[in-house]
Amino acid sequence: MAQPAERDVERRRRSDVRAAVRALGAADVATAAQLACLLEASAPKPGNVSPSASFRDATFEDFLASAAAIGPALARAGERPLGTTIRAAVEATARWTPSNTNLGLVLLLAPLARAALRAGAAGASLRARLAATLADTTVGDARDAYAAIRLAAPGGLGRTAEQDVSGTPTVNLRDVMALARDRDAIAREYATDFHTTFELGVPALRSAQNDSLDWRDAVVETYLTLLAASPDTHIARKLGRDAAATVQRRARAVRDAGGVRTAAGRAAIADLDRELRDDANTLNPGATADLTGAAIYAVLLEGGWRVRR
């Protein structure tokens, strides 16, 4: 006969599978977004800013300020167009920190927030709501997203022959993102109804949760899973595909060593962290960090995690 603890685990597992969205109000959706940003930034992920590691142009405190700043914009995600929410969140961030700390993450969190608050979708899964949200994007959403991107001014964007961010878009936001799906992980999420978030990130985080890892380790393990699965497009944009593929292979080796679950894996994580740090932060797997934050947010919105259980 199953013991009480085993039954509790099974109940949690079944709840995870259902993945129904909790009945959340605007304040809850905003708080969950802020918490997702804080949990992502606070975990000691190799190559990223953390409480013990800053970049020359971004500190841990910048990420804390950014997490707090986006709350009001995300609280209104259900009542305003998606592009307006994206632009408002990036503008709010810029009022509190000069660093581009969260553009990619805002681009991922905003549609999730809008999906969670979507009217007339009772009983639908978060991903189903998200798919409907992305299908409804407009040219106006694309214009506001372009303005947000220009304000954040991420490095290494370059120029594109079609729908370049320096110009005025003529197609909706999802179609714009689809054009960049092969070179940008965030754009790929828009084009695939957040495939990586829901098919890889969320399951990895839930697995860590069910293994009773603390939240720092769970976030790091999710990040490693994502980094091992696909070359980081932030690195690829700055240093090329070969450099991104090398980092991906190193992440796989860390996972093979046990990741956060073994002493050898933890030693490998520390080694990888040292390898990824340079003065210019060119080896920072920033896109993977954004995907990790999106997975955290999705789990929070689905009611599957508390910071302390």
Backbone torsions as a table, in degrees:
resi	resn	phi	psi	omega
1	MET	NA	137.7	-178.6
2	ALA	-66.5	139.3	177.0
3	GLN	-77.3	160.8	-179.1
4	PRO	-54.0	-42.5	-178.8
5	ALA	-63.5	-38.7	179.4
6	GLU	-67.3	-38.3	177.9
7	ARG	-65.2	-36.6	178.2
8	ASP	-63.1	-43.2	178.7
9	VAL	-61.5	-42.9	-179.5
10	GLU	-64.4	-40.1	177.8
11	ARG	-62.7	-41.3	178.6
12	ARG	-64.2	-40.1	-179.1
13	ARG	-61.9	-45.2	179.7
14	ARG	-64.4	-37.0	176.6
15	SER	-63.9	-39.0	179.0
16	ASP	-62.4	-42.5	-177.3
17	VAL	-62.6	-39.4	-179.6
18	ARG	-64.2	-37.2	175.2
19	ALA	49.1	40.7	176.9
20	ALA	-80.2	147.5	179.4
21	VAL	-79.8	131.8	174.4
22	ARG	-64.4	158.7	173.8
23	ALA	-75.5	99.9	-174.6
24	LEU	-113.8	140.6	171.4
25	GLY	-91.5	175.4	-177.8
26	ALA	-59.5	-40.1	-179.6
27	ALA	-64.8	-38.7	178.4
28	ASP	-64.9	-43.0	-179.8
29	VAL	-62.5	-40.5	177.8
30	ALA	-67.3	-44.0	179.7
31	THR	-62.8	-41.6	178.5
32	ALA	-62.5	-37.0	177.5
33	ALA	-65.2	-45.4	177.9
34	GLN	-61.8	-42.8	-179.7
35	LEU	-65.2	-40.4	178.0
36	ALA	-59.7	-43.5	178.3
37	CYS	-63.1	-42.2	-179.0
38	LEU	-66.5	-43.3	179.5
39	LEU	-65.3	-41.0	179.2
40	GLU	-64.1	-46.6	-176.9
41	ALA	-71.1	-29.9	-174.9
42	SER	-79.1	-20.6	-178.8
43	ALA	-76.8	138.4	-178.1
44	PRO	-78.8	72.6	-177.6
45	LYS	-82.7	135.1	-177.2
46	PRO	-56.4	126.2	175.6
47	GLY	87.5	-8.4	-178.1
48	ASN	-101.5	165.6	168.5
49	VAL	-66.0	140.8	177.8
50	SER	-149.5	179.3	178.6
51	PRO	-57.7	-24.1	-177.6
52	SER	-110.4	6.9	-177.0
53	ALA	-147.2	121.2	177.9
54	SER	-114.6	164.9	170.8
55	PHE	-101.6	167.2	178.4
56	ARG	-61.1	-34.6	-176.3
57	ASP	-111.0	9.6	-179.5
58	ALA	-157.9	131.0	179.3
59	THR	-112.5	168.4	176.0
60	PHE	-58.8	-37.6	179.4
61	GLU	-63.8	-32.3	174.6
62	ASP	-61.0	-39.3	179.3
63	PHE	-70.2	-35.5	175.3
64	LEU	-63.4	-45.0	179.1
65	ALA	-61.5	-41.1	179.7
66	SER	-63.8	-41.8	180.0
67	ALA	-60.5	-43.9	179.2
68	ALA	-68.2	-38.1	-172.0
69	ALA	-64.8	-33.0	-172.3
70	ILE	-80.4	-11.6	-175.3
71	GLY	-52.7	-54.4	-178.2
72	PRO	-58.5	-38.2	179.3
73	ALA	-66.3	-42.8	-179.7
74	LEU	-69.2	-29.1	178.0
75	ALA	-62.6	-25.7	-178.4
76	ARG	-100.9	13.2	-176.0
77	ALA	-62.0	-28.0	-178.9
78	GLY	-80.3	-14.5	-174.9
79	GLU	-112.1	-4.8	-178.6
80	ARG	-127.1	159.5	176.0
81	PRO	-59.7	153.7	-178.0
82	LEU	-57.6	-45.8	-179.0
83	GLY	-61.4	-36.6	177.4
84	THR	-62.1	-42.0	178.8
85	THR	-63.8	-44.5	178.9
86	ILE	-59.5	-49.7	-178.2
87	ARG	-63.0	-43.4	-179.1
88	ALA	-63.3	-38.9	-179.8
89	ALA	-67.6	-41.3	179.1
90	VAL	-69.3	-39.4	176.9
91	GLU	-63.9	-39.8	178.1
92	ALA	-64.3	-40.7	177.8
93	THR	-60.6	-43.5	-178.0
94	ALA	-63.8	-24.6	178.0
95	ARG	-74.1	-18.2	-174.9
96	TRP	-113.3	-18.5	178.6
97	THR	-150.6	141.9	178.7
98	PRO	-81.1	-5.5	-175.0
99	SER	-92.2	147.7	171.5
100	ASN	-83.1	90.6	-175.4
101	THR	-100.1	-17.4	-167.6
102	ASN	-147.6	18.4	-178.2
103	LEU	-56.9	-53.1	-178.5
104	GLY	-60.3	-40.5	-179.1
105	LEU	-68.3	-40.2	176.7
106	VAL	-60.8	-41.8	179.0
107	LEU	-60.6	-28.1	177.9
108	LEU	-88.0	-40.2	-176.2
109	LEU	-71.6	-36.8	-174.5
110	ALA	-59.1	-48.2	177.9
111	PRO	-67.6	-31.3	175.6
112	LEU	-65.3	-41.3	177.9
113	ALA	-63.6	-45.1	179.3
114	ARG	-62.9	-39.3	178.8
115	ALA	-63.4	-42.7	-178.7
116	ALA	-63.6	-30.0	-178.4
117	LEU	-98.6	7.8	-174.7
118	ARG	-64.6	127.3	-179.0
119	ALA	-75.6	150.2	174.3
120	GLY	72.0	22.7	-178.6
121	ALA	-122.8	31.9	-177.8
122	ALA	-58.1	131.3	178.4
123	GLY	87.1	-14.0	180.0
124	ALA	-77.0	149.1	177.2
125	SER	-69.1	161.0	178.0
126	LEU	-59.6	-41.1	-177.9
127	ARG	-67.8	-36.9	176.8
128	ALA	-63.5	-40.8	176.8
129	ARG	-64.1	-39.7	179.6
130	LEU	-63.3	-44.7	179.9
131	ALA	-57.7	-41.8	178.2
132	ALA	-66.3	-38.2	179.0
133	THR	-63.1	-45.7	-179.2
134	LEU	-68.4	-35.0	178.8
135	ALA	-66.0	-22.7	-176.7
136	ASP	-93.4	4.3	-176.8
137	THR	-64.9	156.0	-174.1
138	THR	-124.8	172.5	173.1
139	VAL	-63.4	-35.5	176.7
140	GLY	-61.6	-38.9	175.4
141	ASP	-60.7	-42.1	179.5
142	ALA	-63.6	-41.9	179.3
143	ARG	-60.9	-44.8	-179.7
144	ASP	-68.1	-37.5	177.1
145	ALA	-64.6	-40.2	176.3
146	TYR	-59.8	-43.6	179.3
147	ALA	-62.0	-39.8	178.3
148	ALA	-64.8	-42.1	179.6
149	ILE	-64.0	-43.4	178.9
150	ARG	-63.9	-37.2	178.4
151	LEU	-65.9	-44.2	-179.5
152	ALA	-71.1	-28.5	175.8
153	ALA	52.0	59.7	177.5
154	PRO	-66.8	147.9	-178.8
155	GLY	-77.6	151.3	170.7
156	GLY	79.1	14.7	-178.1
157	LEU	-67.9	-39.5	-176.9
158	GLY	69.2	-164.5	179.7
159	ARG	-119.7	149.5	177.1
160	THR	-123.8	153.4	-176.7
161	ALA	-73.9	-24.7	-174.4
162	GLU	-127.9	128.4	176.4
163	GLN	56.4	44.6	-179.3
164	ASP	-63.9	144.8	-174.5
165	VAL	-67.2	-17.0	177.8
166	SER	-77.9	-12.5	-178.7
167	GLY	-105.3	-157.9	179.4
168	THR	-109.4	122.4	-177.9
169	PRO	-70.0	151.1	178.8
170	THR	-121.6	4.3	176.9
171	VAL	-128.6	169.3	-176.5
172	ASN	-72.1	169.3	-172.5
173	LEU	-62.7	-41.5	179.6
174	ARG	-63.9	-41.2	179.7
175	ASP	-66.5	-37.2	175.0
176	VAL	-60.0	-47.1	-179.3
177	MET	-63.9	-37.0	-179.8
178	ALA	-60.2	-31.2	178.8
179	LEU	-65.9	-25.7	-176.5
180	ALA	-105.3	8.1	-170.9
181	ARG	-61.5	-28.2	-177.3
182	ASP	-81.4	-11.1	-177.6
183	ARG	-124.5	-2.2	-176.5
184	ASP	-143.1	124.4	-175.7
185	ALA	-67.1	-35.9	179.9
186	ILE	-68.7	-42.6	176.5
187	ALA	-60.6	-39.2	179.3
188	ARG	-62.1	-34.8	177.7
189	GLU	-63.6	-42.8	177.9
190	TYR	-61.1	-37.8	-176.4
191	ALA	-76.9	-16.1	-173.9
192	THR	-122.8	19.7	-176.4
193	ASP	54.5	42.0	176.5
194	PHE	60.4	49.6	-178.8
195	HIS	-57.9	-50.4	-177.0
196	THR	-63.9	-41.2	179.3
197	THR	-58.9	-50.8	-171.9
198	PHE	-86.7	-27.8	-177.0
199	GLU	-94.4	-17.6	-178.4
200	LEU	-127.2	-52.6	-176.1
201	GLY	-65.6	-51.6	-179.2
202	VAL	-62.4	-47.3	177.3
203	PRO	-60.2	-38.0	178.7
204	ALA	-63.9	-41.7	-179.7
205	LEU	-68.5	-41.2	178.4
206	ARG	-66.3	-37.6	177.3
207	SER	-62.2	-43.5	177.7
208	ALA	-63.5	-39.5	177.8
209	GLN	-62.2	-46.1	-178.7
210	ASN	-68.9	-21.0	174.7
211	ASP	-86.0	4.6	177.2
212	SER	65.1	28.0	172.1
213	LEU	-69.8	146.1	174.5
214	ASP	-70.0	167.0	-170.1
215	TRP	-64.0	-34.1	178.8
216	ARG	-62.2	-48.4	-179.5
217	ASP	-65.9	-37.7	179.5
218	ALA	-62.6	-41.0	179.3
219	VAL	-68.5	-43.6	178.5
220	VAL	-61.4	-43.3	-179.4
221	GLU	-64.5	-39.3	176.7
222	THR	-63.6	-44.3	178.0
223	TYR	-59.1	-45.7	179.4
224	LEU	-63.7	-38.6	177.8
225	THR	-60.7	-45.4	180.0
226	LEU	-67.6	-42.0	-178.8
227	LEU	-66.9	-35.6	178.8
228	ALA	-72.5	-22.8	-174.4
229	ALA	-83.6	-28.4	-173.5
230	SER	-155.0	141.2	177.6
231	PRO	-59.5	137.6	-179.2
232	ASP	-71.2	124.7	-175.5
233	THR	-76.1	-19.9	174.4
234	HIS	-67.7	-43.3	175.7
235	ILE	-65.5	-44.3	-178.7
236	ALA	-60.1	-37.9	-179.6
237	ARG	-65.7	-33.1	-176.8
238	LYS	-91.1	-39.0	-172.0
239	LEU	-121.1	-8.6	179.6
240	GLY	104.3	164.6	-175.4
241	ARG	-65.4	-34.8	-178.6
242	ASP	-63.2	-42.6	178.8
243	ALA	-63.7	-41.5	179.2
244	ALA	-64.7	-39.0	178.9
245	ALA	-66.9	-34.9	177.3
246	THR	-63.9	-44.0	178.0
247	VAL	-64.2	-39.1	177.0
248	GLN	-58.8	-45.0	179.4
249	ARG	-63.0	-37.9	178.8
250	ARG	-65.5	-38.9	177.6
251	ALA	-64.2	-37.9	176.9
252	ARG	-62.3	-40.2	179.0
253	ALA	-64.0	-38.5	177.2
254	VAL	-63.6	-43.3	177.8
255	ARG	-63.2	-41.0	179.3
256	ASP	-63.5	-28.6	178.8
257	ALA	-80.0	-3.9	177.2
258	GLY	112.5	-6.5	-179.9
259	GLY	55.7	-139.1	-177.0
260	VAL	-73.9	-9.2	-173.3
261	ARG	-84.9	-10.9	-178.7
262	THR	-133.4	158.9	177.2
263	ALA	-63.8	-40.9	179.0
264	ALA	-64.4	-38.7	178.6
265	GLY	-65.9	-40.3	178.7
266	ARG	-65.6	-37.6	176.3
267	ALA	-64.4	-39.6	178.5
268	ALA	-66.7	-35.3	176.0
269	ILE	-62.4	-44.4	179.4
270	ALA	-63.0	-40.4	177.9
271	ASP	-63.5	-44.5	179.8
272	LEU	-62.5	-40.6	179.2
273	ASP	-59.2	-43.8	178.8
274	ARG	-63.7	-40.1	-178.2
275	GLU	-65.5	-31.2	-174.0
276	LEU	-86.9	-4.1	-175.8
277	ARG	-99.8	124.8	172.1
278	ASP	-142.8	171.6	-174.2
279	ASP	-63.1	-30.9	-176.7
280	ALA	-94.0	-3.2	180.0
281	ASN	58.2	29.7	-176.9
282	THR	-71.8	-20.4	179.4
283	LEU	-98.9	16.6	177.0
284	ASN	-73.6	117.3	178.6
285	PRO	-76.8	67.6	-172.7
286	GLY	-67.4	-36.3	178.8
287	ALA	-65.8	-37.4	178.3
288	THR	-66.0	-38.0	175.6
289	ALA	-61.2	-41.0	178.9
290	ASP	-63.7	-42.6	178.1
291	LEU	-64.0	-36.0	176.5
292	THR	-62.8	-45.2	177.9
293	GLY	-60.9	-38.5	178.1
294	ALA	-64.6	-39.8	178.2
295	ALA	-64.1	-42.5	177.3
296	ILE	-59.4	-45.9	-177.9
297	TYR	-62.9	-43.1	179.3
298	ALA	-60.3	-42.9	179.4
299	VAL	-64.8	-41.6	178.3
300	LEU	-63.1	-42.4	-180.0
301	LEU	-65.8	-31.9	178.9
302	GLU	-82.7	-1.0	175.0
303	GLY	76.2	21.1	-173.4
304	GLY	-96.5	7.2	-175.4
305	TRP	-154.9	142.9	168.4
306	ARG	-125.5	155.0	179.5
307	VAL	-61.9	-39.9	174.1
308	ARG	-125.8	133.6	-177.4
309	ARG	-117.1	NA	NA
